[in-house]
Amino acid sequence: MLTKSDPIAAQPRDHGGGVDAAIAQFGGCRDDWVDLSTGINPVPYPLPALSDADWTALPDNAAHLALVEAARTFWSVPDGAAILPAPGASALIARIPALAPPATVRITSPTYNEHAAAFMAQGWQVSDTGPASARVLVHPNNPDGRTWSAADVDAPLTVVDESFCDIMPAASLIRLSTRPGTLVLKSFGKFWGLAGLRLGFAIAAPDLIDRLSALTGPWAVSGPALRIGTDALTNTAWAETTRTRLTQDARRLDDLMTRNGAEIAGGTDLFRLYRVDNAAQWQTRLAQHHIWSRIFPYSDTYLRLGLPPANAWARLEDAL
C-alpha cells in the first residue's frame, strides 16, 4: 500500500511549471525564462477568430455537439462510446474516484501523481501491484514514456490516461472505451500546446459518462474552448505536421543532452527523461541561465525536459 516513501505519494504533489518560484530563487522576470519543466507543445495551435457570443453567451448545445463530433472523428471513438468534454483532464481526474465505492486502486509508479492524490482524497487505498477494484494506466506514461496494452485493462474500473498519446495515435487504446468500466482520458493542452484553455475529454460507455457528467455540472466547458477545440480537432493537416516536427525536435534534444553527459531514460516526443549524475545540480545550473527543468522527489538522477521553442535551442546549448 501507499506510504510516504513511495513515488506516487502526494506530499507534496509536485508538478512542472512553478516558474514564479524559480524567479524568486534565481532572479529575472517571467519573459526572461524558458520553461522546459512541462510537456506542452512549444508551438501551439493557432487560435481561430472568436465571436463576441463565444465570450458573452452561455455555451450552446450546438457548439457542444460540434466539439463532441470533432473529437469522435479525430480519435476514432467507437460508436458505442460516449464523449464528455470537461475543463481540463485534471478536473476529470479529481471526480473519477467517485464513480465506485472506495477500495484499492492499482497505480504503477512512477507516474503522474494527481491520480493517486485524487483517489486517496476520496478514501481509496493506493497499491503499486496486485489485484484491485480500480486501475490507472498513464499511456504513454509520465515521466518515462512506458506504454500499456489491452491486457493491462483488467480492473472493474480502469482509467487509461492518454494525455500524451496524440503524438502516437496508432498506440491509442480508444477501441477499449466501450468496455464496461473502462474510461479513456484525453488532454487538449499537451499536443495542441493550449494548456491555458483548460479542455479535456472522458470517453467511455454511455452509463459511465452519464454519471461522470452529473459530477461536472452544466456548462463545464467555456464557449471559447468549445470553438477552439472544434477547430483544432478538425485540422488533421496541422496534427500530422506537428507530429513530424515534435519527433525531429525530440531527437535533436536527445543528441544535445547526450553530448553533454546525460543518458536517455525514456520519455515521449513531448518531453524527454534523462538520467544524470545529480539532477538537482543540473536543474540549478540551467536555472542560473533562466531555463527551468523538472526533477522528481523520488529520484536524485532523473531530469525531465520539454522541447525548447525555436528561439531557445542556442540558449540551452550555451547553458549546458
C-alpha positions in Angstrom: 0.0 0.0 0.0 1.0 3.6 -0.4 3.4 5.1 2.1 5.1 8.4 2.3 8.3 7.0 0.7 6.5 5.8 -2.4 7.0 7.7 -5.7 3.2 8.2 -6.1 2.8 9.7 -2.6 1.4 13.2 -3.0 3.3 15.1 -0.4 3.8 17.5 -1.9 2.1 17.0 -5.2 4.9 18.1 -7.4 4.3 19.3 -11.0 6.0 21.0 -13.8 5.7 24.8 -14.0 6.3 26.9 -10.9 8.4 29.4 -12.8 7.4 32.1 -10.2 9.2 30.1 -7.5 12.2 29.8 -9.8 12.2 33.5 -10.4 12.2 34.2 -6.6 15.3 32.0 -6.2 17.3 32.7 -9.4 16.0 36.2 -10.4 14.9 37.7 -13.7 11.3 38.3 -14.8 8.8 35.9 -16.5 9.8 36.9 -20.0 13.4 36.1 -19.3 12.7 32.4 -18.6 12.4 29.4 -20.8 10.1 26.8 -19.1 11.1 23.3 -20.1 9.5 21.8 -17.0 6.3 20.8 -18.7 5.4 18.5 -21.7 3.5 21.2 -23.5 4.0 21.7 -27.2 6.1 24.9 -27.6 4.4 25.7 -30.9 0.7 26.0 -30.0 -2.2 25.6 -32.3 -3.0 29.0 -34.0 -6.2 30.4 -32.5 -9.1 30.9 -34.8 -11.2 34.0 -34.7 -13.8 34.1 -31.9 -17.2 35.8 -31.9 -18.5 38.1 -29.2 -21.1 35.4 -28.4 -18.3 32.9 -27.6 -17.3 35.1 -24.7 -20.6 36.6 -23.6 -23.3 33.9 -24.0 -23.7 30.6 -22.1 -22.2 27.8 -24.2 -24.9 26.5 -26.5 -25.7 22.9 -27.2 -24.8 23.1 -30.9 -21.3 24.1 -30.1 -21.0 21.3 -27.6 -22.2 18.7 -30.1 -19.8 20.1 -32.7 -16.9 19.6 -30.4 -18.1 16.0 -29.5 -18.4 15.1 -33.1 -15.0 16.5 -33.9 -13.5 14.5 -31.0 -15.2 11.4 -32.2 -13.7 11.7 -35.7 -10.2 12.8 -34.6 -9.8 10.0 -32.1 -11.8 7.3 -34.0 -14.1 6.8 -31.0 -16.2 3.7 -31.3 -19.9 4.3 -32.0 -20.8 2.6 -28.7 -18.8 5.1 -26.6 -19.9 8.5 -25.3 -17.7 11.6 -25.0 -17.7 14.1 -22.2 -15.8 17.4 -22.7 -14.6 19.0 -19.4 -12.5 21.9 -18.2 -9.2 20.0 -18.4 -8.3 16.4 -17.8 -7.4 17.3 -14.2 -11.0 18.2 -13.5 -12.0 14.7 -14.6 -9.2 13.0 -12.7 -10.5 14.7 -9.5 -14.0 13.3 -10.0 -13.4 9.8 -11.3 -12.8 8.1 -7.9 -16.4 8.9 -7.0 -17.6 6.5 -9.8 -17.1 3.5 -7.5 -17.1 2.7 -3.7 -13.7 3.3 -2.1 -11.5 0.2 -2.2 -8.0 -0.4 -3.6 -6.7 1.2 -6.8 -3.6 0.0 -8.6 -1.3 2.7 -9.9 2.2 1.6 -11.1 4.8 4.1 -10.1 6.4 6.3 -11.0 3.7 8.1 -12.8 1.6 11.3 -12.8 0.8 11.9 -9.2 -2.6 13.5 -9.4 -4.3 10.2 -10.0 -3.2 8.8 -6.6 -3.9 12.1 -4.9 -7.5 12.1 -6.3 -8.2 8.5 -5.2 -6.7 9.0 -1.7 -8.7 12.2 -1.2 -11.9 10.1 -1.6 -10.9 7.3 0.7 -9.2 4.8 -1.6 -6.0 2.9 -0.8 -3.3 3.0 -3.5 -1.2 0.0 -4.3 1.6 -0.5 -6.8 0.9 -4.1 -7.5 -1.7 -6.8 -7.1 -5.4 -7.1 -7.8 -7.6 -4.0 -7.2 -11.0 -2.7 -7.8 -9.6 0.1 -10.0 -6.5 0.7 -12.0 -4.9 3.7 -13.6 -2.7 3.4 -16.7 -1.0 6.6 -17.9 -0.4 5.7 -21.6 2.3 6.7 -22.5 3.5 7.2 -19.0 4.7 10.4 -17.5 7.7 10.6 -16.9 9.3 7.5 -18.6 7.1 7.1 -21.7 6.1 3.5 -20.9 3.1 2.2 -22.9 0.4 -0.3 -21.9 -1.6 -2.9 -23.8 -5.2 -4.1 -23.8 -4.2 -7.0 -21.5 -3.4 -4.4 -18.8 -7.0 -3.1 -18.8 -8.1 -5.6 -16.2 -9.9 -3.9 -13.3 -13.6 -3.3 -12.9 -12.8 0.5 -13.2 -9.8 1.2 -15.4 -8.7 4.7 -16.3 -6.5 4.9 -19.4 -4.9 8.4 -19.3 -3.9 9.2 -22.9 -3.0 12.9 -22.2 0.2 12.4 -24.2 -1.0 9.8 -26.7 -1.8 12.2 -29.6 1.9 12.0 -30.6 1.4 8.3 -31.3 -2.2 7.8 -32.3 -1.6 4.2 -33.5 -0.9 3.2 -29.9 -4.2 4.5 -28.6 -6.4 2.1 -26.6 -9.5 4.1 -27.6 -11.0 0.9 -29.0 -11.5 -0.3 -25.5 -13.7 2.6 -24.4 -16.9 0.6 -25.0 -15.9 -1.9 -22.3 -17.9 -1.6 -19.1 -15.8 0.3 -16.5 -13.1 1.4 -19.0 -12.6 5.2 -19.2 -10.1 6.9 -21.6 -8.9 10.4 -20.9 -7.7 12.9 -23.5 -6.0 16.2 -22.8 -6.1 19.2 -25.2 -3.3 21.2 -23.5 -0.3 19.0 -24.3 -0.3 18.2 -28.0 -2.1 21.4 -29.1 0.0 23.5 -26.7 -3.0 25.3 -25.2 -2.9 24.3 -21.6 -4.4 27.6 -20.5 -7.6 26.8 -22.4 -8.4 24.0 -19.9 -10.0 21.4 -22.1 -10.1 17.6 -21.6 -12.3 14.7 -22.5 -13.5 11.5 -20.9 -14.5 8.7 -23.3 -16.4 5.6 -22.0 -19.6 3.7 -22.2 -22.7 6.0 -22.0 -23.7 4.9 -18.5 -20.3 5.8 -17.1 -20.2 9.1 -19.0 -23.7 10.0 -17.7 -22.6 9.5 -14.1 -19.4 11.5 -14.6 -21.3 14.3 -16.4 -23.6 14.6 -13.4 -20.5 15.3 -11.3 -19.2 18.0 -13.6 -22.4 20.0 -13.8 -23.8 22.1 -16.7 -21.7 24.5 -18.9 -18.5 22.8 -17.8 -16.6 23.9 -21.0 -16.4 27.6 -21.9 -17.6 29.0 -25.2 -14.0 29.8 -26.4 -12.8 26.3 -25.5 -15.7 24.7 -27.5 -14.9 26.8 -30.6 -11.1 26.4 -30.5 -11.3 22.7 -29.6 -13.6 22.0 -32.6 -11.4 24.0 -35.0 -8.2 22.2 -33.8 -9.7 18.7 -33.8 -10.8 19.1 -37.4 -7.4 20.3 -38.6 -5.8 17.0 -39.3 -3.1 18.5 -41.5 -1.8 20.6 -38.6 -1.7 17.5 -36.4 0.3 15.5 -38.9 2.8 18.3 -39.5 3.1 18.8 -35.7 3.9 15.1 -35.1 6.7 15.2 -37.6 8.2 18.3 -36.0 7.9 17.0 -32.5 9.7 13.8 -33.4 12.5 15.7 -35.0 12.9 18.1 -32.1 12.8 15.2 -29.5 15.7 13.5 -31.4 17.6 16.9 -31.5 17.2 17.3 -27.8 18.4 13.8 -27.1 21.5 14.5 -29.2 22.2 17.7 -27.4 21.8 16.2 -23.9 23.8 13.0 -24.5 26.6 15.1 -26.0 26.7 16.9 -22.6 26.8 13.8 -20.4 23.1 12.8 -19.9 21.8 9.4 -20.5 18.4 8.8 -22.1 16.0 7.2 -19.6 12.7 7.5 -21.6 10.0 10.0 -22.4 7.8 10.9 -25.4 8.1 13.3 -28.3 6.6 16.0 -26.0 9.1 15.5 -23.1 12.4 13.6 -22.6 13.6 11.9 -19.4 17.3 11.8 -18.7 19.5 10.1 -16.1 22.2 12.5 -14.9 24.8 12.3 -12.0 23.0 14.9 -9.9 19.6 16.1 -11.0 19.4 19.0 -8.5 22.7 20.3 -9.7 21.7 20.1 -13.3 18.5 22.0 -12.5 20.4 24.7 -10.7 22.9 25.1 -13.5 20.1 25.5 -16.1 18.2 27.8 -13.8 21.2 30.1 -13.5 20.6 30.6 -17.2 16.9 31.1 -16.6 15.9 27.7 -18.0 13.5 25.8 -15.8 13.6 22.0 -15.8 11.8 19.2 -13.9 13.3 17.0 -11.2 11.5 14.5 -9.0 11.3 13.9 -5.2 11.8 10.2 -5.7 14.9 10.3 -7.8 18.3 12.0 -7.4 19.2 11.3 -11.1 16.0 11.9 -13.2 15.9 15.2 -15.1 12.9 15.8 -17.5 12.9 18.4 -20.2 10.2 19.6 -22.5 11.0 20.7 -26.0 12.5 24.1 -26.4 10.8 26.7 -28.6 12.7 27.7 -31.7 14.4 30.7 -30.2 15.7 28.8 -27.2 17.9 26.0 -28.6 21.1 28.0 -28.7 20.4 29.3 -25.2 20.0 25.7 -23.9 23.2 24.6 -25.6 25.1 27.5 -24.0 23.7 26.7 -20.6 24.9 23.1 -21.0 
